[in-house]
Amino acid sequence: GEDVEQSLFLSVREGDSSVINCTYTDSSSTYLYWYKQEPGAGLQLLTYIFSNMDMKQDQRLTVLLNKKDKHLSLRIADTQTGDSAIYFCAESIGGGKLIFGQGTELSVKP
Amino acid sequence: SAVISQKPSRDICQRGTSLTIQCQVDSQVTMMFWYRQQPGQSLTLIATANQGSEATYESGFVIDKFPISRPNLTFSTLTVSNMSPEDSSIYLCSVVVGTGELFFGEGSRLTVL
């Protein structure tokens, strides 16, 4: 079945870049998403990429998609303490449904 | 984008009771879904809420336990029936908008004692 894998933890220093990686299995996914979840909060849509794109940039966020390897990454430039949260990668499996990764907890140290 | 309101935002319930969670969207949407996030876990899709017909449930979820209503294109409810402590989770409503973006509500945090 479909599966999405992420590393569980990432720790960076404030001002550095963060790169969160994700692998997925469904090669027919049309959209891949990144969500941010702060403690006690819901999911905030950060960005998404259509499967025919290799890269998408939105301010401090850069998404890279390697469709051949089914690998997705989210790069956060100039990481701030306010970026500390859990980041979820998700792939669409048709009909608007998503399969989520386990989430990567990003810790930003001053 | 879409603004999604969920009620209640949190609740503490007794074992054996049922709770209905409401999801209201500020615009008409075709696709609406319910997800569950168990403590410390990722999100799992419960069902697709279909307007005017029965919801479509994912494997492991059944209508008797999680009845869903979708009377129109802006509103849905999820009921968690005959609750046990294992049902303690965050329940999230999500919608797809025309651009392909998928938005989530703030979630309803349920604790069952």
Interface residues (C-beta under 8 A of the other chain):
Chain A: T30 Y31 Y33 Y35 G40 A41 G42 L43 Q44 L45 Y48 F50 F88 A90 S92 G95 G96 K97 L98 I99 F100 G101 Q102 G103
Chain B: M31 F33 Q41 S42 L43 T44 L45 T48 I90 L92 S94 V96 G100 E101 L102 F103 F104 G105 E106 G107 R109
